[in-house]
């Protein structure tokens, strides 16, 4: 009996201590502006736990499968336009960001969605001339089919982007109109560029610094919702693929009767999956900087509290030889830069990799606003910048995303195809709990 009592007492103490431990880890840290958690009392303990779990998870998903993941057939499958699934949130996005030492800058992004919907933006910044953009901006929605068929390419509304050689060469073409942002003048444009790269790709799920992710997770409250998310993290990772590859963009652009040759250094971004819910993102900031010594730097900070990432820093430094060094820490905090809704014109911050520190200075030369999401859930300020990193000059681009509650204006949505307007009415009826079974659509966008 004494032994049995001792066992029950020990178990009771263990359960009590475990409950206390879980309660402590579930405590909320103080929040800056009610959004961004500080390092709590048990931050360091949570950090080391998170780091150990992340390293184990990455080993299980990536490192022990490296031979398969780096094989030519797998990379070819990864790099081509993806078949959109039946999930209404299915997406496939390709983007190019590039600049040169003369100050010319280019941003192109195409996002494929169900039923042939294409979200597109093109910006071209020329020194002495200013900014040109695709004529439909700040709205990005284009419709490439009749709504009954799916697209299989990054193609439509004058755009055509496609791989010529997997993970090596992509072609970027556009024929249509660009608008001078300052004067509203429309110019006929024909753009034909080739992106080429001998560098590897930086996979955000695999290559992002575990220290950055552990830092973000350690600041959060480890409550029941957090543990439920952990149980499904493998499934969540499978739903999101995002990689970038550094390279060069070269070719020509005809503006009216004038033809320019472009030679730019830049990156190609490819993202696809089913978890791209802009309505859950509080803010993000993203920098892509291309330096005169041939190196480049990408830095971002994402705030998505519903996914237990209230302030997740991401990024890397890429050498002139195409080798990536993940950023391990940075003092760029969202609450210090444009928290009230207006992006700053100057930014200074320090970035660290495992090898060295970088002092980054940024000056904005021009900016433009566009809206993203089916109902303009977010707005993005695209900035075209000059920079200095450890004394080395460069050029680049930046994005500041904020929540937008104004909706998509009637004057814009009235131009949409009838089938798309019908879908949006159906979505609103769901939100207002007004729909009836006979009104059901097969697809919710």
C-alpha positions as CSV (number, residue, x, y, z in Angstrom):
1,X,0.0,0.0,0.0
2,X,2.8,2.4,0.9
3,X,4.5,1.7,-2.5
4,X,1.2,2.2,-4.3
5,X,0.5,5.5,-2.5
6,X,4.0,6.7,-3.3
7,X,3.5,5.9,-7.0
8,X,0.1,7.8,-7.1
9,X,1.7,10.7,-5.2
10,X,4.6,10.9,-7.7
11,X,2.2,10.7,-10.6
12,X,0.1,13.5,-9.0
13,X,3.1,15.7,-8.5
14,X,4.3,15.0,-12.1
15,X,0.8,15.9,-13.5
16,X,0.7,19.0,-11.4
17,X,4.1,20.1,-12.6
18,X,3.3,19.3,-16.2
19,X,0.0,21.3,-16.0
20,X,1.9,24.2,-14.4
21,X,4.6,24.0,-17.1
22,X,1.9,24.1,-19.9
23,X,0.1,27.0,-18.1
24,X,3.4,29.0,-18.0
25,X,4.1,28.4,-21.7
26,X,0.6,29.5,-22.5
27,X,1.0,32.9,-21.0
28,X,0.7,35.8,-23.4
29,X,3.7,38.1,-23.7
30,X,3.3,41.9,-23.5
31,X,2.2,43.3,-26.9
32,X,3.5,46.4,-28.7
33,X,0.6,48.3,-30.3
34,X,-1.6,45.3,-29.3
35,X,-0.1,43.2,-32.1
36,X,3.6,42.4,-31.8
37,X,4.6,40.2,-28.8
38,X,7.8,41.0,-26.8
39,X,10.1,38.4,-25.4
40,X,8.3,37.0,-22.4
41,X,9.7,35.7,-19.1
42,X,10.1,32.2,-20.5
43,X,11.2,33.2,-24.0
44,X,14.6,31.5,-23.9
45,X,13.1,28.1,-22.8
46,X,10.4,28.3,-25.5
47,X,13.1,29.3,-28.1
48,X,15.2,26.2,-27.5
49,X,12.2,23.9,-27.5
50,X,11.0,25.4,-30.8
51,X,14.5,25.2,-32.3
52,X,14.8,21.5,-31.5
53,X,11.3,20.7,-32.9
54,X,12.0,22.7,-36.1
55,X,15.3,21.0,-36.7
56,X,13.7,17.6,-36.2
57,X,10.8,18.5,-38.5
58,X,13.1,19.7,-41.2
59,X,15.2,16.6,-41.0
60,X,12.2,14.4,-41.4
61,X,10.7,16.4,-44.3
62,X,13.7,17.6,-46.2
63,X,17.2,16.4,-45.2
64,X,16.6,12.7,-45.3
65,X,14.8,13.1,-48.6
66,X,17.4,15.4,-50.2
67,X,18.3,13.1,-53.0
68,X,14.7,13.0,-54.2
69,X,14.1,16.7,-53.7
70,X,17.2,17.7,-55.7
71,X,16.6,15.3,-58.6
72,X,16.0,16.7,-62.0
73,X,12.5,15.2,-62.4
74,X,11.4,16.7,-59.1
75,X,12.8,20.1,-59.9
76,X,11.1,20.0,-63.3
77,X,7.8,19.3,-61.6
78,X,8.4,22.0,-59.1
79,X,9.3,24.7,-61.6
80,X,6.6,24.4,-64.2
81,X,3.1,26.1,-63.9
82,X,1.1,24.1,-61.4
83,X,-2.2,22.5,-62.0
84,X,-4.7,24.3,-59.8
85,X,-6.6,21.9,-57.5
86,X,-10.3,21.9,-56.8
87,X,-9.7,23.9,-53.6
88,X,-11.2,27.4,-54.2
89,X,-8.1,29.0,-52.6
90,X,-5.7,27.2,-55.0
91,X,-3.1,29.6,-56.5
92,X,0.1,29.6,-58.5
93,X,2.2,32.8,-58.6
94,X,5.4,33.8,-60.5
95,X,7.1,37.1,-60.0
96,X,10.3,38.9,-61.2
97,X,12.0,41.7,-59.3
98,X,15.1,43.2,-60.9
99,X,17.3,46.3,-61.1
100,X,20.7,47.5,-62.4
101,X,23.3,50.1,-61.3
102,X,21.9,52.6,-63.8
103,X,18.7,52.6,-61.7
104,X,16.3,50.9,-64.0
105,X,13.9,48.7,-62.1
106,X,11.3,46.1,-63.0
107,X,8.6,44.3,-61.2
108,X,6.2,41.7,-62.8
109,X,3.9,39.4,-60.9
110,X,1.2,37.0,-62.3
111,X,-1.0,35.0,-60.0
112,X,-3.2,32.3,-61.5
113,X,-6.4,31.5,-59.8
114,X,-9.4,29.2,-60.5
115,X,-11.6,29.7,-63.6
116,X,-8.9,31.6,-65.5
117,X,-8.7,34.5,-63.2
118,X,-5.3,36.2,-63.4
119,X,-4.0,38.8,-60.9
120,X,-1.3,40.8,-62.8
121,X,0.9,43.8,-62.2
122,X,3.9,45.3,-64.1
123,X,6.0,48.2,-63.1
124,X,8.9,49.7,-65.0
125,X,10.9,52.5,-63.4
126,X,13.3,54.5,-65.6
127,X,15.7,57.2,-64.3
128,X,14.7,60.6,-65.6
129,X,11.4,59.4,-66.8
130,X,9.7,58.0,-63.7
131,X,7.3,55.1,-63.3
132,X,5.2,53.2,-65.8
133,X,2.6,50.6,-64.9
134,X,0.2,48.2,-66.5
135,X,-2.9,50.2,-67.4
136,X,-5.5,48.3,-65.2
137,X,-3.6,49.0,-61.9
138,X,-4.3,49.6,-59.0
139,X,-6.8,46.7,-59.7
140,X,-5.0,43.5,-60.6
141,X,-7.9,41.3,-61.7
142,X,-7.9,40.0,-65.3
143,X,-10.1,37.3,-66.8
144,X,-8.6,34.9,-69.3
145,X,-11.4,32.4,-69.9
146,X,-15.1,32.3,-70.0
147,X,-15.2,31.1,-66.4
148,X,-16.0,27.5,-67.3
149,X,-12.4,26.4,-68.1
150,X,-9.2,26.5,-66.2
151,X,-5.9,28.1,-67.3
152,X,-2.7,26.0,-67.5
153,X,-0.2,28.7,-68.2
154,X,0.9,32.1,-67.0
155,X,-0.8,33.7,-69.9
156,X,-3.4,36.3,-70.6
157,X,-4.1,40.1,-71.1
158,X,-0.9,40.5,-73.1
159,X,1.3,38.6,-70.6
160,X,3.1,35.3,-71.3
161,X,5.6,33.9,-68.9
162,X,6.9,30.4,-69.3
163,X,10.0,28.1,-68.5
164,X,12.3,27.4,-71.4
165,X,14.7,25.3,-69.3
166,X,13.7,24.0,-65.8
167,X,15.4,26.0,-63.0
168,X,17.6,27.7,-65.6
169,X,15.8,29.8,-68.2
170,X,12.4,31.5,-68.2
171,X,10.9,33.8,-70.8
172,X,8.9,37.0,-69.8
173,X,6.8,38.7,-72.5
174,X,4.2,41.4,-72.4
175,X,2.5,43.2,-75.3
176,X,-0.1,45.9,-74.5
177,X,-0.2,49.3,-72.8
178,X,1.7,50.9,-70.0
179,X,0.6,54.0,-68.2
180,X,2.9,56.8,-67.1
181,X,1.9,57.2,-63.4
182,X,2.6,60.9,-63.3
183,X,1.0,62.1,-66.6
184,X,-1.5,59.2,-67.1
185,X,-0.2,58.9,-70.7
186,X,-0.7,55.5,-72.3
187,X,2.1,53.9,-74.3
188,X,2.0,50.9,-76.5
189,X,4.6,48.4,-75.2
190,X,6.3,45.2,-76.3
191,X,8.5,43.6,-73.7
192,X,10.6,40.5,-74.3
193,X,13.1,39.4,-71.6
194,X,14.9,36.2,-70.7
195,X,15.6,35.3,-67.1
196,X,18.7,33.0,-66.8
197,X,20.3,31.5,-63.7
198,X,23.0,29.1,-62.8
199,X,22.3,29.5,-59.0
200,X,20.4,27.1,-56.8
201,X,17.0,28.0,-55.5
202,X,16.2,29.2,-52.0
203,X,13.2,27.2,-50.6
204,X,11.6,29.1,-47.8
205,X,10.2,25.9,-46.1
206,X,13.6,24.2,-46.2
207,X,16.3,27.0,-46.2
208,X,14.9,29.8,-44.0
209,X,16.9,30.1,-40.7
210,X,15.4,27.9,-38.0
211,X,16.6,30.6,-35.5
212,X,14.2,33.2,-37.1
213,X,11.2,30.9,-37.0
214,X,12.0,29.8,-33.4
215,X,12.3,33.4,-32.3
216,X,8.8,34.2,-33.7
217,X,7.2,31.1,-32.2
218,X,8.8,31.6,-28.8
219,X,7.1,35.0,-28.5
220,X,3.7,33.5,-29.0
221,X,1.3,32.1,-26.3
222,X,1.5,28.3,-26.5
223,X,-2.3,27.7,-26.0
224,X,-4.7,25.0,-27.3
225,X,-4.9,26.5,-30.7
226,X,-1.2,26.5,-31.0
227,X,-0.9,22.8,-30.1
228,X,-3.6,22.0,-32.6
229,X,-1.7,23.8,-35.3
230,X,1.5,21.9,-34.4
231,X,-0.4,18.6,-34.9
232,X,-1.1,19.6,-38.5
233,X,2.1,21.4,-39.3
234,X,3.2,18.8,-41.8
235,X,-0.1,19.1,-43.7
236,X,0.2,22.9,-43.6
237,X,3.7,22.8,-45.0
238,X,2.5,20.6,-47.9
239,X,0.0,23.3,-48.8
240,X,2.6,26.1,-49.2
241,X,5.6,26.1,-51.5
242,X,7.7,29.3,-52.0
243,X,11.1,29.5,-53.5
244,X,13.3,32.2,-55.1
245,X,16.2,32.0,-57.5
246,X,18.7,34.8,-58.3
247,X,19.8,35.4,-61.8
248,X,19.8,38.0,-64.7
249,X,17.1,39.5,-66.9
250,X,18.1,40.6,-70.3
251,X,16.2,41.6,-73.5
252,X,14.4,44.5,-75.0
253,X,11.4,46.7,-74.4
254,X,9.7,48.9,-77.0
255,X,8.0,52.0,-75.6
256,X,6.0,53.6,-78.4
257,X,8.5,54.1,-81.2
258,X,11.5,53.8,-79.0
259,X,13.3,50.6,-78.1
260,X,15.4,50.0,-75.0
261,X,17.9,47.2,-74.2
262,X,17.5,46.0,-70.6
263,X,20.2,44.2,-68.6
264,X,19.1,43.7,-65.0
265,X,20.1,41.6,-62.0
266,X,17.1,40.1,-60.2
267,X,15.2,37.2,-58.8
268,X,12.4,34.9,-59.8
269,X,9.8,34.0,-57.2
270,X,7.5,31.0,-57.6
271,X,4.8,30.3,-55.0
272,X,1.9,27.8,-55.1
273,X,-0.5,25.9,-52.9
274,X,-3.9,26.5,-51.2
275,X,-2.9,28.6,-48.2
276,X,-2.6,32.2,-49.4
277,X,-5.3,33.9,-47.3
278,X,-4.5,37.7,-47.4
279,X,-7.4,38.4,-45.1
280,X,-5.5,36.8,-42.3
281,X,-2.3,38.8,-42.8
282,X,-1.9,41.9,-40.6
283,X,1.1,43.4,-42.4
284,X,4.2,42.5,-44.2
285,X,7.3,44.3,-45.5
286,X,9.6,42.9,-48.1
287,X,12.9,44.2,-49.6
288,X,14.8,42.9,-52.6
289,X,18.2,44.7,-53.0
290,X,20.7,44.2,-55.8
291,X,24.2,45.5,-55.1
292,X,26.9,46.8,-57.4
293,X,29.4,44.1,-56.3
294,X,27.1,41.4,-57.7
295,X,25.5,40.3,-54.4
296,X,21.9,40.7,-53.3
297,X,19.8,40.7,-50.2
298,X,16.2,39.7,-49.5
299,X,14.6,40.7,-46.2
300,X,11.0,40.4,-45.1
301,X,8.9,40.7,-41.9
302,X,5.4,39.1,-41.8
303,X,2.7,39.6,-39.3
304,X,0.1,36.8,-39.4
305,X,-1.2,36.4,-35.8
306,X,-3.8,33.9,-36.7
307,X,-1.0,31.5,-37.7
308,X,1.0,32.2,-34.6
309,X,3.5,34.3,-36.5
310,X,2.9,37.9,-35.3
311,X,6.4,39.0,-36.4
312,X,8.3,36.5,-38.5
313,X,11.5,37.8,-40.2
314,X,12.7,36.0,-43.3
315,X,15.4,36.4,-45.9
316,X,18.9,35.7,-47.1
317,X,22.0,37.2,-48.6
318,X,23.1,35.8,-52.0
319,X,26.8,36.0,-53.1
320,X,27.9,37.0,-56.6
321,X,28.5,33.2,-57.1
322,X,24.8,32.4,-56.3
323,X,25.4,31.0,-52.8
324,X,22.7,31.7,-50.2
325,X,23.3,32.6,-46.5
326,X,20.1,32.7,-44.5
327,X,19.5,35.8,-42.4
328,X,19.7,34.7,-38.7
329,X,18.6,37.9,-37.0
330,X,17.7,41.5,-37.8
331,X,16.5,44.6,-36.0
332,X,13.9,45.6,-38.6
333,X,10.7,45.7,-36.6
334,X,7.3,46.3,-38.2
335,X,6.1,48.6,-35.3
336,X,9.1,51.0,-36.1
337,X,8.4,51.3,-39.8
338,X,5.1,52.6,-41.2
339,X,2.8,51.1,-38.5
340,X,0.3,54.0,-39.0
341,X,-0.2,53.1,-42.6
342,X,2.3,55.3,-44.4
343,X,5.6,53.6,-45.5
344,X,8.7,55.6,-44.6
345,X,10.9,57.2,-47.2
346,X,14.1,56.2,-45.5
347,X,15.0,53.0,-43.6
348,X,18.1,52.0,-41.7
349,X,18.6,48.6,-40.0
350,X,21.1,45.9,-39.3
351,X,21.0,42.3,-40.7
352,X,23.0,39.4,-39.5
353,X,23.9,36.0,-41.1
354,X,26.0,33.4,-39.5
355,X,29.1,34.9,-41.1
356,X,28.8,38.7,-40.8
357,X,26.6,41.8,-40.1
358,X,25.2,44.2,-42.7
359,X,24.2,47.8,-42.2
360,X,21.4,48.6,-44.6
361,X,20.4,52.1,-45.7
362,X,17.5,52.6,-48.0
363,X,16.2,55.7,-49.8
364,X,12.9,55.7,-51.7
365,X,12.9,57.2,-55.2
366,X,9.3,56.5,-56.2
367,X,6.3,54.5,-55.1
368,X,2.9,53.2,-56.3
369,X,-0.2,51.6,-54.8
370,X,-2.1,48.5,-55.8
371,X,-4.8,46.4,-54.2
372,X,-4.7,42.6,-53.8
373,X,-7.4,40.1,-53.1
374,X,-10.7,39.4,-54.7
375,X,-12.3,42.1,-52.6
376,X,-9.2,44.3,-52.2
377,X,-8.6,42.8,-48.7
378,X,-5.1,44.3,-48.7
379,X,-3.2,47.2,-50.3
380,X,0.4,47.1,-51.3
381,X,2.8,50.1,-51.6
382,X,5.5,49.2,-54.1
383,X,8.6,51.3,-53.5
384,X,11.5,51.7,-56.0
385,X,14.6,52.4,-54.0
386,X,18.3,53.1,-53.9
387,X,20.4,51.5,-51.2
388,X,23.8,51.2,-49.5
389,X,24.8,48.0,-47.7
390,X,28.1,48.1,-45.8
391,X,29.2,51.0,-48.0
392,X,28.3,49.2,-51.3
393,X,25.7,50.9,-53.5
394,X,22.7,49.2,-55.0
395,X,19.2,49.4,-56.3
396,X,16.1,47.5,-55.4
397,X,12.4,47.3,-54.7
398,X,10.3,47.1,-51.5
399,X,6.7,46.2,-50.6
400,X,4.6,47.4,-47.7
401,X,1.3,45.5,-47.3
402,X,-1.5,46.7,-45.1
403,X,-5.1,45.6,-44.4
404,X,-7.7,47.4,-46.5
405,X,-11.3,47.6,-45.4
406,X,-12.8,49.8,-48.2
407,X,-13.7,46.9,-50.5
408,X,-13.4,46.8,-54.3
409,X,-15.3,49.8,-55.7
410,X,-18.5,49.3,-57.7
411,X,-17.0,51.3,-60.6
412,X,-14.3,48.6,-60.9
413,X,-16.3,45.5,-60.2
414,X,-19.0,46.5,-62.6
415,X,-16.5,45.8,-65.4
416,X,-16.1,42.2,-64.3
417,X,-17.7,39.3,-66.4
418,X,-21.2,38.4,-65.3
419,X,-20.1,35.0,-64.0
420,X,-17.6,36.5,-61.7
421,X,-20.1,39.1,-60.4
422,X,-22.5,36.2,-59.7
423,X,-19.8,34.4,-57.7
424,X,-19.1,37.5,-55.6
425,X,-22.8,38.0,-54.9
426,X,-22.9,34.4,-53.7
427,X,-19.9,34.9,-51.4
428,X,-21.6,38.0,-49.9
429,X,-24.8,36.0,-49.4
430,X,-22.8,33.4,-47.5
431,X,-21.2,36.1,-45.4
432,X,-24.6,37.5,-44.6
433,X,-26.2,34.1,-44.1
434,X,-28.8,34.9,-46.7
435,X,-28.2,32.1,-49.3
436,X,-30.5,29.3,-50.1
437,X,-29.6,25.8,-51.5
438,X,-30.9,26.7,-55.0
439,X,-28.5,29.6,-55.1
440,X,-25.4,27.5,-54.5
441,X,-22.5,28.0,-56.8
442,X,-20.1,25.1,-57.5
443,X,-17.2,27.3,-56.8
444,X,-16.4,30.0,-54.2
445,X,-13.5,32.3,-55.2
